[in-house]
Amino acid sequence: MSHISPDPEPERSSGLEPGGGVPPGETPPAESSLPEAGPRETHNPPKGWSKAPMAVILVLVVLIAAFFLAYALALIV
């Protein structure tokens, strides 16, 4: 089985200088920014958390904090 290298051969590549450099004008222009890279997403706009999940999370945090506070007080007494 023969292996074909994906790298171009410098002798056969157009636009290369003898040292392997590329003269000005041979490289593609730099890309501009990508503000229009994809379609505009309108079905899921970021509006923050809804009230119910945030309330559940806060209740759980308060219950866990109260548990650890009560446990620490029980250890001290």
C-alpha positions as a Markdown table, in Angstrom:
| # | Residue | x | y | z |
|---|---|---|---|---|
| 1 | Met | 0.0 | 0.0 | 0.0 |
| 2 | Ser | 1.4 | 3.4 | -0.9 |
| 3 | His | 1.0 | 6.4 | 1.3 |
| 4 | Ile | 0.2 | 9.8 | -0.3 |
| 5 | Ser | 1.3 | 12.8 | 1.7 |
| 6 | Pro | -1.4 | 15.5 | 2.0 |
| 7 | Asp | 1.3 | 18.2 | 2.1 |
| 8 | Pro | 1.9 | 19.9 | -1.2 |
| 9 | Glu | 5.3 | 19.4 | -2.9 |
| 10 | Pro | 7.2 | 22.7 | -2.8 |
| 11 | Glu | 8.6 | 22.2 | -6.3 |
| 12 | Arg | 5.1 | 21.9 | -7.8 |
| 13 | Ser | 3.3 | 24.5 | -5.7 |
| 14 | Ser | 2.6 | 27.8 | -7.4 |
| 15 | Gly | 3.5 | 31.1 | -5.7 |
| 16 | Leu | 6.4 | 29.8 | -3.5 |
| 17 | Glu | 9.7 | 31.6 | -3.4 |
| 18 | Pro | 12.9 | 29.7 | -3.3 |
| 19 | Gly | 13.2 | 29.8 | 0.5 |
| 20 | Gly | 9.6 | 28.5 | 0.9 |
| 21 | Gly | 8.1 | 31.9 | 1.6 |
| 22 | Val | 5.0 | 33.3 | -0.1 |
| 23 | Pro | 5.3 | 36.6 | -2.0 |
| 24 | Pro | 2.7 | 39.4 | -1.2 |
| 25 | Gly | -0.5 | 39.0 | -3.2 |
| 26 | Glu | -0.4 | 35.2 | -3.2 |
| 27 | Thr | -2.1 | 34.7 | 0.1 |
| 28 | Pro | -5.8 | 35.1 | 0.4 |
| 29 | Pro | -7.0 | 38.3 | 2.2 |
| 30 | Ala | -7.7 | 38.1 | 5.9 |
| 31 | Glu | -11.2 | 37.1 | 6.8 |
| 32 | Ser | -13.6 | 39.8 | 8.1 |
| 33 | Ser | -15.5 | 39.3 | 11.3 |
| 34 | Leu | -18.3 | 36.8 | 11.3 |
| 35 | Pro | -21.4 | 38.7 | 12.4 |
| 36 | Glu | -23.5 | 36.9 | 9.8 |
| 37 | Ala | -22.0 | 33.5 | 10.3 |
| 38 | Gly | -25.3 | 31.7 | 10.9 |
| 39 | Pro | -29.0 | 32.2 | 10.8 |
| 40 | Arg | -30.6 | 34.5 | 13.3 |
| 41 | Glu | -32.0 | 32.5 | 16.1 |
| 42 | Thr | -35.5 | 33.9 | 16.9 |
| 43 | His | -37.2 | 30.8 | 18.5 |
| 44 | Asn | -35.1 | 30.9 | 21.7 |
| 45 | Pro | -34.2 | 34.5 | 22.6 |
| 46 | Pro | -32.2 | 34.9 | 25.8 |
| 47 | Lys | -34.6 | 36.5 | 28.3 |
| 48 | Gly | -33.2 | 35.1 | 31.5 |
| 49 | Trp | -34.5 | 32.6 | 34.0 |
| 50 | Ser | -38.2 | 32.1 | 34.5 |
| 51 | Lys | -39.6 | 32.7 | 38.0 |
| 52 | Ala | -40.5 | 29.1 | 38.9 |
| 53 | Pro | -37.1 | 27.4 | 38.4 |
| 54 | Met | -35.4 | 30.3 | 40.1 |
| 55 | Ala | -37.7 | 30.0 | 43.1 |
| 56 | Val | -37.1 | 26.2 | 43.3 |
| 57 | Ile | -33.3 | 26.7 | 43.2 |
| 58 | Leu | -33.4 | 29.4 | 45.9 |
| 59 | Val | -35.6 | 27.3 | 48.2 |
| 60 | Leu | -33.2 | 24.4 | 47.8 |
| 61 | Val | -30.2 | 26.6 | 48.5 |
| 62 | Val | -31.9 | 28.0 | 51.7 |
| 63 | Leu | -32.8 | 24.5 | 52.9 |
| 64 | Ile | -29.3 | 23.1 | 52.4 |
| 65 | Ala | -27.8 | 26.2 | 54.1 |
| 66 | Ala | -30.2 | 25.8 | 57.0 |
| 67 | Phe | -29.3 | 22.1 | 57.3 |
| 68 | Phe | -25.6 | 22.8 | 57.5 |
| 69 | Leu | -26.2 | 25.6 | 60.0 |
| 70 | Ala | -28.3 | 23.4 | 62.2 |
| 71 | Tyr | -25.7 | 20.6 | 61.9 |
| 72 | Ala | -22.9 | 23.0 | 62.9 |
| 73 | Leu | -24.9 | 24.3 | 65.9 |
| 74 | Ala | -25.6 | 20.7 | 67.0 |
| 75 | Leu | -21.9 | 19.9 | 66.9 |
| 76 | Ile | -21.0 | 22.9 | 69.0 |
| 77 | Val | -23.6 | 22.2 | 71.6 |
